[in-house]
Amino acid sequence: MQVFITGVTGHIGGVVLEAFMRAGHSVSALVRDPAKADLVARRGAQPVLGELSKIDSYMDAAAQASVIVHIALDRSSRGPEIDGKAVAALLEAAARRSASQSPAAFVYTSDVRVLGGTTTPAGEDAAVNPTPLVAWRPAHEQMVMEAGRRGVRTAVVRPGIVYGGTSGIVADLVKDAANGLVRVVGDGSNRWPCVYVRDLADLYVRVSTHPDAAGIFHANDEADERVEDIVESIAGHTRMRPDVRHVPLPEARSKMGKYADALALDQRVRGPRARGLGWSPTLHSVAGNVARLLEEFRAQREAA
């Protein structure tokens, strides 16, 4: 299967690329930096030099793929606008393939935070109530779902908080603990829906390759872990126990903006549709796997 992926130099995308390569698929990948393009090529994939905002730079490659996996996110203030235009263009490429009777699917990366706070477990059919940080996401999800009703197989993957490696929120907690001070937004009693990055990559492969996989898929380990338990476990594995400071949400907002509300969300998320594809996370807890995660963190940092 020919797969085109955006975002392969990021925390999620690089592991997703490796998962597709291990599964024996032919992969082309959008890369902005020529140096990173060499790294992608050494992994066995075909780098496509371009930028997400420059649609012409990658449309030919996307049009040749039977599955397009969109993971990239521009972090600038224009990020939502750029994402919307990229989604529209990539859906058009998939639609043209479908119209010519060629296999065509599009997998979009969203975020479980579109659900907002969830006092009861929320499945893939739950209504959205996004935190401000991702308030733009539901409209893009809807664009993808509407294209699915017009003949292209489309799917939306909503990852939880991704852990593993040296990037992401949990890795930041590890770094902060090593530096002696961990800041927690709120009292830490809120629950984070988490997912190990390699398990998330496995779900992308399953969604992409299953001929009937369409719609929304939640990716999290369903451990309903409280932030305070994650922080306590990390702190317990450091050589010198760090100070843990709880920052009131209003104070955090003044320093972190919309991101503070995202960190303070209390969520319990379920993914029955993802599990229906045979997906089963290999790791079921951050707190229960801290020793392994710390070793992985150190190994990757030393290899960088």
C-alpha positions in Angstrom: 0.0 0.0 0.0 1.2 3.5 -0.9 0.9 5.9 2.1 1.5 9.6 2.2 2.2 11.1 5.7 2.5 14.6 7.0 4.3 15.5 10.2 6.9 12.6 10.2 9.5 14.8 12.0 7.2 15.3 15.0 6.7 13.3 18.2 3.8 11.2 16.8 4.6 11.2 13.1 8.1 9.7 13.3 6.8 6.7 15.3 3.8 6.4 12.9 6.3 6.3 9.9 8.2 3.5 11.6 5.0 1.5 12.2 4.0 1.7 8.5 7.5 0.8 7.4 7.6 -2.2 9.7 4.2 -3.3 8.3 5.8 -3.4 4.8 4.1 -0.4 3.3 5.6 2.1 0.8 5.7 5.5 2.4 6.2 9.0 1.1 6.5 11.8 3.7 6.3 15.6 3.7 9.5 17.1 5.1 10.4 20.8 5.3 14.1 20.5 6.3 16.5 18.9 3.7 18.6 17.5 6.6 15.6 15.7 8.0 14.7 14.6 4.6 17.9 12.6 4.6 16.9 10.9 7.8 13.6 10.0 6.4 15.2 8.5 3.3 17.6 6.4 5.5 14.5 5.0 7.2 13.4 3.7 3.8 10.7 6.3 3.0 10.5 8.7 0.1 10.9 12.3 1.4 8.8 15.0 -0.3 10.4 18.4 0.3 7.7 21.0 1.0 5.7 22.9 3.5 2.2 22.3 4.8 1.2 25.9 3.8 2.5 25.4 0.2 0.0 22.9 -1.1 1.6 22.6 -4.6 4.7 21.2 -2.9 3.0 17.9 -1.9 -0.2 17.5 -3.9 1.4 15.2 -6.5 2.7 12.9 -3.8 -0.6 12.9 -2.0 -2.5 12.1 -5.2 -0.4 8.9 -5.7 -1.2 7.5 -2.3 -4.0 5.1 -1.5 -4.0 6.4 2.1 -3.2 9.9 3.2 -2.4 10.3 6.9 -2.4 13.9 8.1 -0.5 14.4 11.4 1.4 17.7 10.9 0.3 20.9 12.7 1.7 24.3 12.1 2.4 25.8 15.5 2.2 29.5 14.4 -0.8 31.7 14.9 -1.9 30.7 11.4 -1.9 27.0 12.3 -5.7 26.5 12.2 -6.0 28.3 8.9 -3.1 26.4 7.3 -4.6 23.1 8.6 -8.0 23.8 7.1 -6.5 24.5 3.7 -4.3 21.5 3.9 -7.2 19.2 4.8 -9.3 20.6 2.0 -6.5 20.0 -0.5 -5.7 16.5 0.7 -9.4 15.5 0.7 -9.5 16.7 -2.9 -6.6 14.5 -3.8 -8.3 11.5 -2.2 -11.6 12.3 -3.9 -10.0 12.4 -7.3 -8.4 9.0 -6.8 -11.8 7.6 -5.6 -13.5 9.0 -8.7 -11.0 7.1 -10.9 -11.9 3.9 -9.0 -8.5 3.9 -7.2 -8.3 3.1 -3.5 -8.5 6.3 -1.5 -8.6 7.0 2.2 -7.8 10.0 4.4 -6.9 9.8 8.1 -7.0 13.1 10.1 -5.4 13.7 13.4 -7.5 15.6 15.9 -7.4 15.7 19.8 -9.6 14.2 22.6 -9.7 17.7 24.1 -12.5 18.5 21.6 -14.7 16.7 24.0 -14.0 19.2 26.8 -14.4 18.0 30.4 -16.1 14.6 30.7 -17.5 13.6 34.1 -18.7 10.3 32.7 -16.8 8.1 30.2 -17.1 9.6 26.7 -17.0 7.3 23.6 -16.5 8.3 20.0 -20.2 9.2 19.7 -20.1 11.8 22.5 -20.9 15.5 21.7 -18.0 17.9 21.4 -17.4 20.8 23.8 -13.8 21.8 23.0 -11.5 23.6 25.3 -10.4 26.9 23.7 -7.0 25.5 22.6 -8.7 23.2 20.1 -11.9 25.1 19.5 -11.1 25.1 15.7 -10.8 21.3 15.5 -14.4 20.3 15.3 -15.0 22.2 12.1 -12.1 20.4 10.5 -13.4 17.1 11.8 -16.7 17.9 10.2 -15.0 18.6 6.9 -13.4 15.2 7.0 -16.7 13.5 7.9 -18.6 15.2 5.1 -16.1 14.0 2.6 -16.7 10.5 3.9 -20.3 10.8 2.9 -19.3 11.7 -0.6 -17.4 8.4 -1.3 -13.9 8.8 0.2 -13.2 6.6 3.2 -12.3 9.1 5.9 -11.4 8.7 9.6 -10.5 11.0 12.5 -8.1 9.8 15.1 -8.3 11.6 18.4 -5.2 10.9 20.5 -5.1 11.5 24.2 -2.0 12.8 25.9 0.8 11.0 24.1 3.6 9.7 26.2 6.9 7.9 25.4 10.2 9.3 24.1 11.6 12.7 24.8 8.7 14.9 23.6 5.2 15.7 24.9 3.6 16.7 28.2 4.7 13.7 30.1 8.3 14.0 28.9 8.2 17.7 30.0 7.2 16.5 33.5 10.2 14.2 33.5 12.5 17.1 32.5 11.0 19.3 35.1 11.4 16.7 37.8 15.0 16.2 36.9 15.5 20.0 37.3 13.9 19.9 40.7 10.5 21.7 40.2 7.3 20.4 38.8 4.4 22.8 38.2 0.9 21.3 38.2 -2.1 23.3 37.0 -4.8 23.0 39.6 -4.8 20.5 42.4 -3.9 17.5 40.3 -7.1 15.6 40.9 -8.1 15.9 37.2 -7.7 12.8 35.0 -5.8 12.7 31.7 -6.6 10.2 28.9 -3.1 9.0 27.9 -1.7 6.8 25.2 1.7 5.4 24.6 3.1 6.7 21.3 3.9 3.2 19.9 0.4 2.1 20.7 -1.0 5.2 19.0 1.1 4.4 15.9 -0.4 0.9 15.8 -3.9 2.4 15.7 -3.0 4.6 12.7 -1.9 1.5 10.8 -5.1 -0.3 11.7 -7.3 2.5 10.7 -5.4 3.1 7.5 -5.4 -0.5 6.4 -8.8 -1.8 7.5 -11.2 -1.3 4.5 -14.2 -0.5 6.7 -12.5 1.8 9.2 -14.3 5.1 8.9 -15.5 7.7 11.4 -14.0 8.8 14.7 -11.6 6.7 16.7 -10.4 7.6 20.3 -6.8 6.6 21.2 -6.2 6.3 24.9 -5.3 3.6 27.4 -8.5 4.2 29.5 -6.6 4.2 32.7 -8.3 7.4 33.9 -5.1 8.4 35.7 -5.1 11.5 37.9 -2.4 14.0 37.2 -1.2 13.9 40.8 -0.6 10.1 40.5 1.5 10.6 37.4 3.5 13.3 38.9 4.0 11.4 42.2 5.3 8.3 40.3 7.7 10.4 38.3 8.9 12.2 41.4 9.5 8.9 43.1 11.9 7.8 40.4 14.2 10.8 40.5 17.5 10.9 42.3 16.4 13.9 44.4 12.7 14.4 44.9 11.6 17.5 43.2 9.3 20.2 44.6 5.8 20.0 43.3 4.0 23.3 43.0 0.3 23.5 42.3 -0.5 26.6 40.2 -4.1 28.0 40.5 -5.8 28.0 37.1 -6.2 31.8 36.9 -2.5 32.2 37.5 -1.7 29.6 35.0 -3.9 31.2 32.4 -2.1 34.5 32.9 1.2 32.8 32.0 0.2 30.0 29.6 -3.0 31.2 28.0 -5.3 28.6 26.5 -2.9 25.8 27.2 -3.6 26.1 30.9 -7.2 25.1 30.5 -6.2 22.2 28.3 -3.8 20.9 31.1 -6.6 21.3 33.7 -9.2 19.3 31.8 -10.7 16.4 33.7 -11.5 13.7 31.1 -12.5 10.0 31.1 -12.4 8.8 27.5 -13.3 5.5 25.9 -12.6 4.1 22.4 -14.9 1.2 21.6 -14.7 1.8 17.9 -10.8 1.7 18.1 -11.0 -1.5 20.1 -13.3 -2.9 17.6 -10.5 -2.9 15.1 -8.6 -5.2 17.4 -6.5 -2.4 18.8 -5.4 -3.0 22.4 -2.7 -0.8 24.0 0.4 -2.6 25.2 0.9 0.0 28.0 -2.1 0.7 30.3 -0.7 3.4 32.6 1.9 6.1 32.8 2.4 5.8 36.5 2.7 2.0 36.3 5.4 2.3 33.6 7.6 5.2 34.8 10.8 3.2 35.1 10.5 1.9 31.6 9.6 5.4 30.3 12.5 7.0 32.0 14.9 4.5 30.5 13.4 5.1 27.1 13.7 8.9 27.7 17.4 8.6 28.6 18.2 6.3 25.8 16.6 8.5 23.1 18.2 11.7 24.6 21.6 10.1 24.5 21.1 8.9 20.9 20.1 12.3 19.7 
